[in-house]
């Protein structure tokens, strides 16, 4: 925590830490500024308070996202995306990269805010959707009174307050707090790419289908609940089904059936001692008639013919 009544020092330090700007204190009032900031990953979490009325005007285009939560006082924020007025404790706003930023603070205004680099938001968006943000993310400036993301910011502040004063935030903790703040913004604050969060992306569907397919191929004889497996991989059953159809050209259940048929074929073709019934049951089939039908459709001949072929090959080997 640092305090100063030097407006010049405030301007230089805040420009270096937070954003290049012009500081315009109200003339005739004693100036005072208190601040504290800490790094969490590549993100900056900060607190500051102005004792007098102040206007802050960005002097360069802003190249980061700012989530701001009012603790006391009032403030007005204007950007090229609109204007919002914060007067209630806990009210908040989100500033996206912009060429215009003006903030006006009444005396005694306190706030906490998080400064998140564009790259961090893009990476978080990719984790959530499987797609790059592509510079499309512009948050709504105003925040609903019941928006949940300010609670995540306050949790991050409380967590850091619990660390011994003067000690840096441990990197693993900083990374988790950065992800918490960023993901909560993307999930809870409306923005220009919110629609991509509401629908399954091809990337998420494909990744889930690949992981489930690997599990099925490793143990096709097991019973699988594909709805449970979809939840395990963070997608809906419909998304998992779409992923299988796009990647493998069939449904998850058809993929499982074919994997079991391949396993049974390998058993019958490789060991003359294995009966058709044993092969079917050991590979997860419980209906022998359906097994025989599906086997013939897949291979063009019956399980018995495969087994007899294996016996013939073994006989030739014995005679040799």
N, C-alpha and C positions, 0 to 999 in steps of 0.2 A: 504494500500500500504506500502511495506517495501523495503528498499534498503540496500545493503551491498557490501563491497569490500573484504569481508572475504570468501574465497572459501570454507573453512571448515564449516562455518555457512551455506552457501548455500547448500552444500552437505547434511548436517544433516537435515536441514529444508525441503528441497525438497524431500528427501527420506521419511521423516515422512508424509508429506502432499500428495505427488503424487505417488511415486513409489520408492522402494529400488534400488539404483543405485550407480555406480562409476562415479565421476565427474573428467574430465580431461581437465583443462584449458590449453590454449596455453601458453607455457613458454615464458617469455620475454615481455608479454603484461599485462597492468594493468587490473585486474579482476574487474568486476562489474556485479551485478545481481539485478534486480527489480522485484517484484512479488506482486500479490494480488490474494486471493482466497476467495470464498464464497460458502457455502453449499446451494443447492437447493434440498430439499428432502434428499435422500441418495447419491446424485450426487454432484460432486465438479466442479464448474466453475472457471476458473483461467486465469490470464494474467501473462506473464513474459517476461523479456528482458535480453539478455546477451550483455555486453559491449565489451567483447573480444571473440575470437574464442574458442569454447568449444565443447567437445565431452561428451555425456552422454551414459553410457552403463548400461543396467539393470543388477543388481546383483542377482535377483531372478526372477522366472517366473512371468510374469504380469498376474494379476487376474481380470482385468477390461478392458473396452473398452475406447479408447481415440479418440475423434474427434478433430483434430488440424487445425487451420486456421492461415495462415501466414499474418501478418500485415506489416512487413518490413524485409528486409534482405533476406537471403537464408538459407535453411536447407535441409539436406538429412536424410531420415529415412529408416532404414533397419530392417526387421524382418524376421522370418522364412518363411513369405508369400511373400517376395519380397523386392524391393528397389524402392523408389520414391524420386524425387528431386523437392523441392518447391522453386520457384524463383520469381513468380509473386505475387503481393499483392492480397490477397483473395484466393490464391491457398490453397488446403486443402488435408488432408489424414485421414484415419481411421485405427487405430491400434487395432487389436483384441487381446484377451489374447494369449500370446506368450512366449516362453522360450528365445527368442533372440530379443533384441531391442537395436539399436544403433542410436543415433541422433547426427548429427554434425551441429553446428550453426556458421555462419559467424559473425563477429563483428557487433553489433547493431541490431541483429535479435530480432524481437518482434512477439509474437504469442498469441492467445487466444486458450484455449482448454477446453474440457469438459471430465471429468473422470466419467464414468458410470459403476456402479457395474454390474457384470454378472446377478445377480438376477433381477435387474431393467429392463435390456434388455429382459430377459426371460418373465417377467410379461407383458411388453408392447407387446411382440410378441404374447403372449396368448390372450391379449385383441383384437389384430388385426385379429387373425386367429382362435381362439378357441382351439388352441393346444399349448402344451408346446414346447419350443425350443429344449429341450433335449440336450443342449450343441452343437448343430449343426451349430450355427451361427458364420460364419467367414466372415467378411466384406472384399471386395476388398480393398487393401491398397491405391491405387491411386484413386483420385476423379476427375471426369470430370470438365472442366472449368465452365460449366453451371449448375453444381449440385446445387439444391436448399437448401440442409440442412445447409450449412454455414450461410445462411441468418437467419435461425431459431436460430443458436448459437449467431449471432450478435444481434438479437432481444432480446434474453435473457440477454446479456451483457448490452444493452441500457436500458432495464427495470430495472435492478439492479442499474445501474448508476443513475437512477432517484430517488432512495431511499436515504434518508438522510445518509450522511457518518457515519459509525460506528454503524448503526442500523442493526440488523439481518433481513434477508429476512422473511417476514411473511410466516408461514407454508403453507397456501393455495396457495399463489403466488409461493412459491418454488416448491410445488407439480405440479402446472400447467406448470411451466417452465421446470421442469424435464421431464414431459410427452411430452412437445413440442420438446425438444432436442432429446429424445429417439425415439419418433414416426417418426420424420422427418428423422433420420438416417435409421430406418428400411424401410421406404417407398421410400427413395430417393437414398440410397447408395446400389449398388448391393452386395449381400451376398449369402452365401451357401444355405439359406432357402428362397430366394426370390420367388421361384416357389410357395410356399405355400401361399404367399400373392396374387398371381395372380389367384388363383382358390378358389372357395368357399370351406370352410371346413365343414365337417359334423357337427361340433359344432355350427357354425354360422347358418347353415341351420336349425338345430333342434331348436335352441333358437328362431329364427324368426318364424318358424312354430308354436311353442307352444304359443307365444304371440298373433299371429294372430288368432289361434284357440280359445283362451280364449275370445277374442273380439267377434268373431262370435258366440260362444255359449252363451255369455251374451245377445246379441241382434241379433238373426238370421234374424229378419224381416227387418233389415236395408239393404240398398244397399252397396256393397263393391267393390271398385276398387283395385284388388289385386296387380296391378303394383304400385299404390300409397302406399299401405301398405308395400310392399317390400322395397321401398325407405325409408319409415318412419323408418324401422328397419335396415337400412344400408346394404341391400342385393339386388341382382337382382331378377327379377320375376322368372327367371329360378332356382335360388337358393332356393327361397321360395317354388316353386313347388316340387323341389327335397326333401326339408325338409318335406313337407306334405306326399309325397309318401313313404318316409322312415319311418316316424313316425306314420302315420295314414292309410297308404295303399291306398290313394286316392288323387285326385287333390284338390286344394283349393275350386274350384267351386263345386265339388262333396261333399266335407265336408260341405259346406254351404247348399247345397240342403238337405242333410241328417239332418242337425241341424234344418232346417225349417220344415221338415217332422216330426221330433220328437216333435217340438213345436205344430204343428197342431194336432198330435195324442193326446197329453196331453189335448189340448182344447176340442177335440171331445169326448174323453173318460171321461172327468171330468165335462162337463156341457151340459145337454140335450138341453139347449136353443140356443146353438151355431149351426148355419147352416154350411153345408160343404163349401158353398161359402164364408161365413164370416171367417171361420177358414183359408181357403186358402189365402184370401186376407190379413188378418191380420198377416199372417206369411211370407209375401213377395212374394207369388205366384201370377202371373198375367195370366197364362194360365191354366184354370181349367181342361181341358182334360189331359194335361201333369201332373198336380198335382195328378189327380186320378190314372193315370198309374204308376207314381213313388211311390205313396203311397201303391198300391197293391203289387208292386215288393218288397218293403221294409218290409211290415207287413203281406202279404199273404191274405189280405182281403181289401175291399174297404173302403173309408172314410165314406160312408153311413152306412155300417155295423157297424163300430165303433160307429157312432152316435146312431144307433138304439140299440146297446148294452148298451150304457149309459142310454138311456131312459128306457130300461127294468130293469136295476139295480135300477134306481130311482123309478120306479113303485113298485118294490118289497119292497123297503124301506118305501114307503108311506103306503102300505098295512099292513106292520108290525106295 
